[in-house]
Amino acid sequence: MNEDARSCLHQGLQGRADHQALARLEAYVDALLTWNRAYNLTALKEEKQVVIRHILDSASILPALQSPLLDVGTGPGLPGLVLAALKPDADITLLDSNGKKVRFLRQMISELELPNVKVIWGRVEDQHGRIYQAISSRAFASLLEMRQACHHLLIQGGCYLAMKGRYPEEELQQLPEEVEVESCQVLEVPYLQEARHLVILRERHPAEE
């Protein structure tokens, strides 16, 4: 990683990452760009942009992290693998239907020594059995589509963590009454001059009505 990107990473995560987490994330960025030449993991080619738009953006939801977490449509591990690097004791499962991205993730989990992270290759609609305290997505689908695809995997009282760009007013209006919008937080991503939001949703249950 070049010095400009490294400085951006360290300053952007100041107070949120120890030395080991920073080392993991530096190695992750290097690997992401190396594998990207053959695997097309991201449209970004420049290290500093990867740091800002992928690492710092994903890290912005760290305060909302709950475990166990399922990160759906994780791609190359965004935000799930970044969150795991920052909080390696969290129980995080990464899910994606792209075999090349899953192969990359498995290699990263091994290299970064993140034993609490698991990877599933498949579609979220086909997953059954385990349920999660939180389900995250960064570029997976609309809020309604996320809820429809994932609700069977969310524990009662759990939440959806949906990362969005601009305030998703239209998507929020599409949600059914059974879904409660707990909050829509403005995310502050260092060095990024674009709107970012985190929408936190919960399922309403009969006792709450």
C-alpha positions in Angstrom: 0.0 0.0 0.0 1.4 3.4 -0.9 2.0 6.0 1.8 -1.0 8.2 0.8 -3.4 5.4 1.1 -1.9 4.1 4.3 -2.1 7.6 5.9 -5.7 7.9 4.8 -6.5 4.5 6.4 -4.7 5.2 9.7 -6.2 8.7 10.1 -9.6 7.7 8.9 -9.8 4.9 11.5 -8.1 6.8 14.3 -9.4 5.7 17.7 -11.4 2.8 16.1 -8.6 0.4 15.1 -5.6 -1.0 16.9 -2.2 -1.9 15.3 -3.3 -5.4 14.4 -6.6 -4.3 12.8 -4.8 -1.7 10.7 -2.3 -4.4 9.6 -5.1 -6.7 8.6 -6.8 -4.0 6.6 -3.7 -3.0 4.8 -3.2 -6.6 3.8 -6.8 -6.8 2.7 -6.5 -3.8 0.4 -3.3 -5.2 -1.1 -5.0 -8.6 -1.7 -8.2 -7.1 -3.0 -6.4 -5.1 -5.7 -4.1 -8.1 -6.6 -7.0 -10.5 -7.0 -9.0 -7.8 -8.7 -6.8 -8.1 -11.8 -8.2 -11.6 -12.5 -11.4 -11.8 -10.4 -13.1 -8.4 -11.0 -13.9 -7.9 -7.3 -14.3 -4.1 -7.4 -14.6 -1.4 -10.0 -12.0 0.7 -8.0 -8.4 0.4 -9.1 -6.6 3.0 -6.9 -5.6 2.2 -3.4 -6.7 5.4 -1.7 -10.2 5.1 -3.3 -10.4 1.6 -2.1 -9.5 2.8 1.4 -12.1 5.6 1.4 -15.0 4.0 -0.5 -14.7 0.5 0.8 -12.8 0.4 4.1 -13.8 3.6 5.7 -17.3 3.4 4.4 -17.8 -0.1 5.8 -16.1 0.8 9.1 -18.7 3.7 9.6 -21.3 1.2 10.8 -19.1 -0.4 13.4 -21.0 1.2 16.3 -24.2 -0.6 15.1 -22.5 -4.0 14.8 -24.4 -6.8 16.6 -23.3 -10.4 16.7 -24.0 -12.9 15.3 -24.2 -10.9 12.0 -25.1 -12.1 8.5 -23.7 -9.9 5.8 -25.7 -10.6 2.6 -24.4 -9.9 -0.9 -21.1 -9.3 0.8 -19.1 -9.3 -2.5 -15.4 -9.1 -1.5 -16.4 -8.7 2.1 -18.1 -5.3 2.4 -18.9 -4.4 5.1 -18.6 -7.8 6.9 -14.9 -8.6 6.5 -13.9 -5.0 7.3 -16.0 -5.2 10.5 -14.4 -8.5 11.4 -10.9 -7.1 11.0 -11.9 -4.3 13.4 -13.7 -6.5 15.8 -12.3 -10.1 15.4 -14.2 -11.5 18.3 -17.5 -10.9 16.6 -19.4 -13.8 15.0 -19.8 -12.8 11.4 -21.1 -14.8 8.4 -20.4 -13.6 4.9 -22.8 -14.7 2.1 -22.5 -14.3 -1.6 -23.6 -16.1 -4.7 -20.5 -15.3 -6.7 -18.0 -18.2 -6.5 -14.9 -16.2 -7.3 -15.7 -13.7 -4.5 -16.3 -16.5 -2.1 -13.0 -18.1 -3.0 -11.3 -14.7 -2.3 -13.1 -14.4 1.0 -12.0 -17.8 2.2 -8.4 -17.0 1.4 -8.7 -13.7 3.2 -10.1 -15.3 6.4 -7.2 -17.7 6.4 -4.5 -15.0 5.7 -6.0 -12.4 8.1 -6.5 -15.1 10.8 -10.2 -14.4 11.5 -11.5 -17.7 12.9 -14.9 -16.2 13.9 -15.8 -15.4 10.3 -17.6 -17.9 8.1 -18.4 -17.8 4.4 -21.5 -19.2 2.6 -21.6 -19.6 -1.1 -25.3 -19.3 -2.2 -28.4 -17.2 -2.3 -29.9 -15.8 0.9 -33.4 -17.2 0.0 -31.9 -20.7 0.1 -30.4 -20.4 3.6 -32.2 -22.1 6.5 -31.4 -23.2 10.0 -29.3 -20.6 11.7 -30.7 -17.2 12.6 -28.9 -14.0 13.3 -29.1 -11.0 15.6 -28.4 -8.7 12.7 -28.4 -8.8 8.9 -26.4 -6.3 7.0 -26.2 -5.2 3.4 -24.3 -2.6 1.5 -25.3 -2.9 -2.1 -27.6 -6.0 -2.0 -31.1 -4.7 -2.8 -33.9 -2.3 -1.9 -35.0 -2.2 1.7 -38.2 -4.1 0.7 -36.3 -6.7 -1.3 -33.8 -7.1 1.6 -36.6 -7.7 4.1 -38.4 -10.2 1.8 -35.3 -12.2 1.2 -33.9 -12.2 4.7 -36.7 -12.1 7.3 -36.6 -15.9 7.9 -33.0 -15.6 9.1 -33.5 -12.8 11.6 -34.0 -13.6 15.3 -37.0 -12.1 17.1 -35.8 -8.6 18.3 -33.0 -8.5 15.8 -32.4 -5.8 13.2 -31.5 -5.2 9.6 -28.6 -2.9 8.9 -28.9 -1.4 5.4 -26.2 0.9 4.1 -27.5 3.5 1.6 -26.3 6.5 -0.2 -28.8 9.3 -0.2 -31.8 9.3 2.2 -33.9 6.4 0.7 -37.3 8.1 1.1 -39.0 6.0 -1.7 -37.7 2.7 -0.4 -38.8 3.5 3.2 -42.3 4.2 1.9 -42.5 0.8 0.2 -42.0 -1.1 3.5 -45.0 -2.9 5.0 -46.5 -2.1 8.3 -44.8 -5.2 9.9 -41.5 -3.4 9.6 -40.5 -0.7 12.0 -37.9 1.9 11.0 -35.8 2.3 14.1 -33.6 5.0 12.7 -32.0 6.4 9.5 -28.6 7.7 10.6 -26.3 9.9 8.6 -22.9 8.2 8.3 -19.8 10.3 8.5 -17.2 8.7 6.2 -13.8 10.5 6.4 -12.6 11.9 3.1 -15.9 11.0 1.3 -17.9 14.0 0.2 -21.1 12.0 -0.6 -24.3 11.3 1.3 -24.2 8.0 3.2 -27.0 6.6 5.5 -27.5 3.6 7.7 -31.1 2.4 7.9 -31.9 0.2 10.9 -35.1 -1.8 10.6 -36.9 -4.2 13.0 -39.8 -6.6 12.6 -42.9 -5.7 14.5 -44.3 -8.6 16.6 -47.8 -9.0 17.9 -46.8 -8.2 21.5 -45.4 -4.8 20.4 -48.6 -3.6 18.6 
